[in-house]
């Protein structure tokens, strides 16, 4: 590559992988490999020039299809083309052996099923169910990465239901049960009705119990990013007022999530779609304007401003003329209250 004038980045030399950068485009290149030893999490590999040996270490038949860049011929040693046509996810060889080599293949089986599968391979399903406890040996980051990809796949609801039925989650996410699957199905229907794209964190919020503290525990266990953790907990927190008040106080994303997750009539779905593009307004008045109206500086300014804001939200965020009216009334009331307090001798 260097001789051809192509930049080379040694991204994974130990595994036979480098990145070639040509005309600004990175292309990851991995040489042929065969497994020397595996422990369910990592593999020790040796390099080879045997294409079939390289293909045989893949997980599923549909992932072991090789195309010749010269003539476009597809090499298929394990029936991957037939499985692809049948929309069937099938392990290469003995499913138990493939899972023993890499426990993550349990979750990959279901993720590929959710994306590509129609019929479920009985042997693969039985092996995954029997070895589900092997997931405990994996890092939570790897589990989370597969779960979040699975949740936005076209067949996510049916696949998660299948996993729950066969106890796949029990060892690592026991919070997921049939009621969570029902909530996920309802959310997916609402997303579809509102033409809102599926979102992995929103769908995870549907799948787990509606409890912010338990959401915090799950987020920590899966080692979600700070942004993902914040969004999950917000989605599991009760909404404040209308969907628009919620968007004003908590942000549009959180408001849309909660509108879809809190089971209300169909119009909540439409509101969720609308609020995603709603230009969140800002209260068009500040403390200085209240002082200019005669309100003395001090804590009373903040208190009066909050009262104006509450009335403004209740009235649906009216424009400046109405805000001025609310401010005049609130300032007059605050001054009157201060005068009454002074005359009675109260501090």
C-alpha positions as CSV (number, residue, x, y, z in Angstrom):
1,X,0.0,0.0,0.0
2,X,2.8,2.4,0.9
3,X,4.5,1.5,-2.4
4,X,1.3,2.4,-4.2
5,X,1.2,5.8,-2.5
6,X,-1.6,4.9,-0.1
7,X,-1.5,6.0,3.5
8,X,-1.5,3.2,6.0
9,X,-2.7,3.4,9.6
10,X,-1.8,0.4,11.8
11,X,-5.2,0.2,13.6
12,X,-4.9,-3.4,14.6
13,X,-1.7,-5.1,13.4
14,X,-1.9,-7.8,16.1
15,X,-5.2,-8.9,14.6
16,X,-4.1,-8.5,11.0
17,X,-6.0,-5.3,10.5
18,X,-4.9,-1.9,9.1
19,X,-6.7,1.1,7.6
20,X,-5.8,2.3,4.1
21,X,-6.6,5.9,3.4
22,X,-6.9,6.7,-0.3
23,X,-8.2,10.1,-1.6
24,X,-9.4,10.9,1.9
25,X,-11.5,7.7,2.2
26,X,-10.5,5.1,4.9
27,X,-10.9,1.4,4.1
28,X,-10.3,-1.2,6.8
29,X,-8.4,-4.2,5.6
30,X,-8.0,-7.4,7.5
31,X,-6.0,-10.4,6.3
32,X,-7.2,-14.0,6.4
33,X,-7.1,-15.6,9.9
34,X,-7.7,-18.8,11.7
35,X,-8.4,-19.2,15.4
36,X,-5.7,-20.7,17.6
37,X,-7.4,-20.4,21.0
38,X,-10.6,-18.8,22.3
39,X,-12.0,-18.2,25.8
40,X,-15.5,-16.9,25.1
41,X,-14.3,-13.3,25.1
42,X,-11.0,-13.1,23.2
43,X,-9.4,-15.0,20.4
44,X,-5.8,-15.8,19.6
45,X,-5.4,-15.8,15.8
46,X,-2.9,-16.9,13.3
47,X,-2.7,-15.6,9.7
48,X,-3.5,-17.9,6.8
49,X,-4.0,-17.8,3.1
50,X,-7.0,-20.2,3.2
51,X,-10.2,-18.4,2.4
52,X,-12.4,-21.2,3.6
53,X,-10.5,-21.4,6.9
54,X,-11.1,-17.7,7.4
55,X,-14.8,-18.1,6.5
56,X,-15.2,-21.0,8.9
57,X,-14.4,-18.9,12.0
58,X,-17.3,-16.5,11.2
59,X,-20.4,-16.7,13.4
60,X,-23.3,-17.1,10.9
61,X,-23.6,-18.4,7.4
62,X,-24.8,-15.1,6.0
63,X,-21.6,-13.5,7.4
64,X,-19.4,-15.9,5.5
65,X,-20.1,-14.8,2.0
66,X,-17.0,-13.6,0.1
67,X,-17.1,-11.7,-3.2
68,X,-14.3,-11.6,-5.8
69,X,-13.7,-7.9,-6.7
70,X,-12.5,-9.0,-10.1
71,X,-15.6,-10.8,-11.5
72,X,-18.1,-10.4,-8.7
73,X,-18.4,-14.1,-8.0
74,X,-19.7,-14.9,-4.6
75,X,-18.0,-17.8,-2.7
76,X,-20.4,-19.5,-0.3
77,X,-19.0,-22.6,1.6
78,X,-21.8,-22.9,4.2
79,X,-25.1,-22.2,2.5
80,X,-25.3,-18.5,3.4
81,X,-27.0,-17.6,0.2
82,X,-29.9,-20.0,0.8
83,X,-30.2,-18.8,4.4
84,X,-30.2,-15.2,3.2
85,X,-33.0,-16.0,0.7
86,X,-34.9,-17.8,3.5
87,X,-34.3,-14.9,5.9
88,X,-32.8,-17.3,8.4
89,X,-29.9,-16.7,10.8
90,X,-27.9,-19.9,11.3
91,X,-24.6,-20.6,13.0
92,X,-21.8,-22.1,11.0
93,X,-21.4,-25.6,12.3
94,X,-22.2,-26.5,15.9
95,X,-24.0,-23.5,17.6
96,X,-22.7,-24.5,21.1
97,X,-19.1,-24.4,19.9
98,X,-19.6,-21.0,18.2
99,X,-21.0,-19.6,21.4
100,X,-18.2,-21.1,23.5
101,X,-15.7,-19.3,21.2
102,X,-17.4,-15.9,21.8
103,X,-20.3,-15.5,24.2
104,X,-21.4,-12.3,22.5
105,X,-22.6,-14.4,19.6
106,X,-25.7,-15.1,21.7
107,X,-26.8,-11.5,21.5
108,X,-25.5,-11.2,17.9
109,X,-27.8,-14.1,16.9
110,X,-30.8,-12.2,18.1
111,X,-29.7,-8.9,16.7
112,X,-29.2,-10.4,13.3
113,X,-32.6,-12.2,13.7
114,X,-34.2,-8.8,14.5
115,X,-32.7,-7.3,11.4
116,X,-32.7,-10.1,8.8
117,X,-34.7,-13.0,10.1
118,X,-38.2,-14.3,9.4
119,X,-38.1,-17.9,10.6
120,X,-36.1,-18.7,13.7
121,X,-33.4,-21.4,13.5
122,X,-34.4,-23.9,16.2
123,X,-30.9,-25.2,16.9
124,X,-29.4,-21.7,17.3
125,X,-32.2,-20.7,19.6
126,X,-31.8,-23.8,21.7
127,X,-28.1,-23.2,22.1
128,X,-28.5,-19.5,23.0
129,X,-31.1,-20.4,25.6
130,X,-29.0,-23.1,27.1
131,X,-25.9,-20.9,27.3
132,X,-27.6,-17.6,28.3
133,X,-25.7,-17.5,31.6
134,X,-22.4,-17.2,29.6
135,X,-23.4,-13.6,29.0
136,X,-22.3,-12.8,32.6
137,X,-18.7,-13.2,31.5
138,X,-19.0,-10.4,29.0
139,X,-18.2,-6.7,29.6
140,X,-21.4,-4.7,30.1
141,X,-20.2,-2.3,27.4
142,X,-20.4,-5.1,24.8
143,X,-23.8,-6.2,26.1
144,X,-25.1,-2.6,25.9
145,X,-23.7,-2.1,22.3
146,X,-25.6,-5.2,21.1
147,X,-28.8,-4.4,23.0
148,X,-29.0,-0.8,21.6
149,X,-28.4,-2.0,18.1
150,X,-31.1,-4.7,18.5
151,X,-33.7,-2.3,19.9
152,X,-33.9,-0.3,16.7
153,X,-33.9,-3.2,14.2
154,X,-37.1,-3.8,12.2
155,X,-38.0,-7.0,14.1
156,X,-37.0,-5.7,17.6
157,X,-40.3,-6.3,19.3
158,X,-40.8,-9.9,18.2
159,X,-37.1,-10.7,18.9
160,X,-37.1,-9.2,22.4
161,X,-40.3,-11.1,23.2
162,X,-38.6,-14.3,22.0
163,X,-35.5,-13.6,24.1
164,X,-37.6,-12.9,27.2
165,X,-39.6,-16.0,26.7
166,X,-36.4,-18.1,26.6
167,X,-34.7,-16.4,29.5
168,X,-31.9,-14.8,27.6
169,X,-32.0,-11.6,29.7
170,X,-32.3,-13.3,33.1
171,X,-28.6,-13.3,33.9
172,X,-27.7,-9.8,32.9
173,X,-31.0,-7.7,32.8
174,X,-33.5,-9.5,35.0
175,X,-35.7,-6.3,34.9
176,X,-36.9,-7.2,31.4
177,X,-40.1,-9.2,31.6
178,X,-43.3,-9.7,29.6
179,X,-44.8,-6.4,30.8
180,X,-41.7,-4.6,29.5
181,X,-42.2,-6.3,26.1
182,X,-45.8,-5.2,26.0
183,X,-44.7,-1.6,26.7
184,X,-42.1,-1.9,24.0
185,X,-44.7,-3.1,21.5
186,X,-47.0,-0.2,22.4
187,X,-44.1,2.3,22.0
188,X,-43.1,0.9,18.6
189,X,-46.7,1.3,17.5
190,X,-46.8,4.9,18.7
191,X,-43.5,5.7,17.0
192,X,-44.9,4.3,13.7
193,X,-48.2,6.1,14.0
194,X,-46.4,9.4,14.7
195,X,-43.8,8.8,12.0
196,X,-41.0,9.2,14.6
197,X,-37.9,7.0,14.0
198,X,-37.1,4.4,16.6
199,X,-34.6,5.3,19.3
200,X,-32.7,2.8,21.3
201,X,-32.7,4.7,24.6
202,X,-36.4,5.5,24.4
203,X,-37.1,1.9,23.6
204,X,-34.9,0.8,26.5
205,X,-37.0,3.1,28.8
206,X,-40.1,1.2,27.6
207,X,-38.5,-2.1,28.3
208,X,-37.5,-1.6,31.9
209,X,-39.7,-0.6,34.9
210,X,-40.8,3.0,35.0
211,X,-38.7,4.0,37.9
212,X,-35.9,6.6,37.7
213,X,-33.8,4.9,40.4
214,X,-33.9,1.5,38.8
215,X,-33.1,3.3,35.5
216,X,-30.0,4.8,37.1
217,X,-29.0,1.3,38.3
218,X,-29.5,-0.2,34.8
219,X,-27.6,2.6,33.1
220,X,-24.7,2.2,35.5
221,X,-24.7,-1.6,35.0
222,X,-24.6,-1.2,31.2
223,X,-22.0,1.6,31.6
224,X,-24.1,3.8,29.3
225,X,-22.6,7.2,28.4
226,X,-23.5,10.2,30.5
227,X,-25.8,11.5,27.8
228,X,-27.5,8.1,27.4
229,X,-27.9,7.8,31.2
230,X,-29.4,11.3,31.5
231,X,-31.9,10.6,28.7
232,X,-32.9,7.2,30.1
233,X,-33.6,8.6,33.6
234,X,-35.5,11.6,32.1
235,X,-37.6,9.2,30.1
236,X,-38.5,7.3,33.2
237,X,-39.4,10.4,35.2
238,X,-43.0,11.7,35.4
239,X,-43.9,14.5,33.1
240,X,-44.4,18.0,34.3
241,X,-47.7,19.5,33.0
242,X,-48.6,19.5,29.3
243,X,-46.2,18.2,26.7
244,X,-45.3,21.8,25.9
245,X,-44.6,22.7,29.5
246,X,-42.5,19.6,29.7
247,X,-40.5,20.7,26.6
248,X,-40.1,24.2,28.0
249,X,-38.8,22.9,31.4
250,X,-36.9,19.7,30.3
251,X,-36.2,20.0,26.6
252,X,-37.9,18.8,23.5
253,X,-36.2,15.4,23.4
254,X,-37.3,14.4,27.0
255,X,-40.8,15.8,26.4
256,X,-41.2,13.8,23.2
257,X,-39.9,10.6,24.9
258,X,-42.3,11.0,27.8
259,X,-45.3,11.8,25.5
260,X,-44.7,8.5,23.7
261,X,-44.0,6.5,26.9
262,X,-46.8,7.7,29.1
263,X,-49.8,5.8,27.8
264,X,-52.4,8.4,26.8
265,X,-54.7,8.7,23.8
266,X,-53.5,8.9,20.2
267,X,-53.1,12.7,20.3
268,X,-50.1,12.3,22.6
269,X,-48.3,10.7,19.7
270,X,-49.1,13.7,17.5
271,X,-48.0,16.0,20.2
272,X,-44.7,14.1,20.5
273,X,-44.0,14.6,16.8
274,X,-44.9,18.3,16.9
275,X,-42.9,19.1,20.1
276,X,-39.8,17.6,18.5
277,X,-39.8,20.6,16.0
278,X,-41.4,23.1,18.3
279,X,-39.3,26.3,18.8
280,X,-39.2,26.4,22.6
281,X,-39.9,30.0,23.7
282,X,-38.1,32.1,26.3
283,X,-39.9,34.1,28.9
284,X,-39.9,37.6,27.2
285,X,-39.3,39.5,30.4
286,X,-36.6,39.8,33.0
287,X,-36.1,41.1,36.5
288,X,-35.0,44.5,35.4
289,X,-38.4,45.1,33.7
290,X,-40.1,44.4,37.1
291,X,-37.9,46.8,38.9
292,X,-38.6,49.4,36.3
293,X,-42.3,48.9,37.1
294,X,-41.7,49.8,40.8
295,X,-40.8,46.5,42.4
296,X,-38.0,46.9,44.9
297,X,-34.8,44.9,44.2
298,X,-34.4,41.8,46.3
299,X,-35.8,38.2,46.6
300,X,-39.3,39.4,45.7
301,X,-38.2,40.0,42.1
302,X,-37.3,36.3,41.6
303,X,-40.5,35.2,43.3
304,X,-42.7,37.5,41.1
305,X,-40.8,36.4,38.0
306,X,-41.7,32.8,38.8
307,X,-45.3,33.7,39.3
308,X,-45.4,35.5,35.9
309,X,-43.7,32.5,34.2
310,X,-46.2,30.1,35.7
311,X,-49.1,32.1,34.4
312,X,-47.4,32.5,31.0
313,X,-47.0,28.7,30.7
314,X,-50.6,28.0,31.9
315,X,-51.9,30.4,29.2
316,X,-49.9,28.7,26.5
317,X,-46.9,31.0,26.1
318,X,-48.7,34.1,24.9
319,X,-46.8,37.0,23.1
320,X,-45.3,40.1,24.6
321,X,-48.5,42.2,25.1
322,X,-50.1,39.6,27.3
323,X,-46.8,39.1,29.2
324,X,-46.8,42.8,30.0
325,X,-50.3,42.5,31.4
326,X,-49.3,39.6,33.5
327,X,-46.2,41.5,34.7
328,X,-48.2,44.6,35.6
329,X,-50.7,42.5,37.6
330,X,-48.0,40.5,39.4
331,X,-46.0,43.5,40.3
332,X,-49.1,45.3,41.7
333,X,-49.9,42.2,43.7
334,X,-46.4,41.9,45.1
335,X,-46.2,45.6,46.1
336,X,-49.6,45.3,47.7
337,X,-48.5,42.3,49.6
338,X,-45.4,44.0,50.8
339,X,-47.4,47.1,52.0
340,X,-49.8,44.9,53.9
341,X,-46.9,43.0,55.5
342,X,-45.3,46.3,56.5
343,X,-48.4,47.7,58.0
344,X,-49.0,44.6,60.1
345,X,-45.5,44.7,61.4
346,X,-44.5,41.4,59.9
347,X,-41.0,41.2,58.5
